[in-house]
């Protein structure tokens, strides 16, 4: 064991694969990414690369036969049909498997599955026409939320519609979108995320419930130690996430994004069956972070302790500002006390996720001020 | 800055370079190691490698001209004369420089320098013959400690001598050793280590004082949060280390290993002008660890906060046992709560440093029990 490293194959070489590689170094595990780009974020950090693309079932299968011990994922983009081919042809486990991934990939499938099991989801319906949307709104009221069944993330594929005309406009321009669902617009008190891990042997662990802030559908701030709402809500959220992990047959880590209603109830928003932006805060504030935990889980090794080491921590994304930062910007960023910067090695582009910062503090406010100061110094909007 | 990464060149590709690379990923910094072995610990983790050896001044200079922004070190083994050539010929800064390195490389030079400045060192003398040793012992008493001026580490190059005959035996077999010094055997209450960082601009930071345990000259346990001795001693040790960093013109991190006498006084034992085994505990217990701090320091970027996040943490080395561990051993190791394993990717050999484990706890005893359990599961003696 000490001389022959275990190998984790990761489909996609983005920043999540990069941070999986970084965590794998401590475990003595090798990470190989399937990515067509020699300059992908993970390869720049020294992860090995298998040249190919996740849009090809053939490449996925070849990757699974290249000497990896398990195949896992950096994203949700692989076509579900290709995933089924991969699972059938792969000589090694695919974790999580296609059935679990589909709960993150297909919003209508997820809603239908969870509703059938009595789990709390917003009211929803499959729709194809503006008439369908208007009928749903007749029951639940405008505005409503229209979502593409698949392919949406970071705010893409989601529309808040004020009336029937708005619905007609979006649906008229729906080429390439494989179906829609409509949902009630939940009257939000807050949004929270629970990162949960499960390994094939069945062991499950969840981190504390994080409060998240989204702007235009993009996660901008994640809070550990924040007030999620009424007493017991954070614990209810964790129990729901642990339950979902079991029901989904999860192998790996998963983000469970939840709405908190003004009545203090939880509604399942979305799942991500992989390390997730809302879990980045675990890197500098918990005994085991989401990246090491994902590796442990997909290798069916014992899960690490998710316990927080601090009273409060805040994660803020670093997005590209109008211009790249210069050395002075970086210097100002690194001069902020009790903050840790994580960059992804990507070229600058306005609005692009270039990294994130985790800051700790005695209070959420203190941690947030520090994290924001780092992002501001780098020109992040 | 966000598209053109800074590059840190590290002389030597061992586990310290490996963990520098791991830390560099978060800073978006590239690490290139000078090492003749494509399978060195750092290269296995994805650090880039420049093929060459630190025993060649020519290779060192070529390395400095290969596009790195700064040259730093994984070890103290580079010949001082070669370091001076490197400093003269390198187009980029060498940090720390040869004069600083010499304080870690040449024990007689370090003792002489510090004694001349009134800093607390054990009584010592340069010796060449058993008569010299006996003369020193006549003043300070037997046993005495004989040390090779250069090249010793992990207990090598150090002999505790009971009498003149023992001295004669060691000195008769001194081929290849470039001189000796003799020291009084300090009546130890404890040993402590202070990790300190200094950047070229002058900023200095020190972590809390760690209590260390050595067995046969090898550091086996490092304690954060432990009782170092009389009130104020830990703070005196930190101040001494910060003072030494300034006096040595340090650029990077440095370990200051100190003896604590039974009278509660400090004596400088040794310096290491690089990340150090006694600083591994910073990885999972402090805001900024020694590896990120070293990168910040050699790049003359602001230093990170060295503050501890926990009440107690213990680092234990994982040494090779009689046999390599199997999957069951690894499983048992990872099942230990609140512990983080760091493996170096090295092949098994009995007694070889294969990794370390950091455990946290409410008390030192709790953290130690956890750390030891991990090492035991891996068969570490």
Interface residues (C-beta under 8 A of the other chain):
Chain A: X1 X2 X3 X5 X18 X19 X21 X22 X25 X26 X27 X28 X30 X44 X45 X46 X47 X48 X284 X285 X287 X288 X292 X296 X301 X302 X304 X305 X307 X309 X310 X320 X324 X325 X326 X327 X329 X330 X331 X334 X335 X337 X338 X340 X341 X342 X343 X344 X345 X346 X347 X348 X354 X355 X360
Chain B: X1 X2 X3 X5 X18 X19 X21 X22 X25 X26 X27 X28 X30 X44 X45 X46 X47 X48 X284 X285 X287 X288 X292 X296 X301 X302 X304 X305 X307 X309 X310 X320 X324 X325 X326 X327 X329 X330 X331 X334 X335 X337 X338 X340 X341 X342 X343 X344 X345 X346 X347 X348 X354 X355 X360
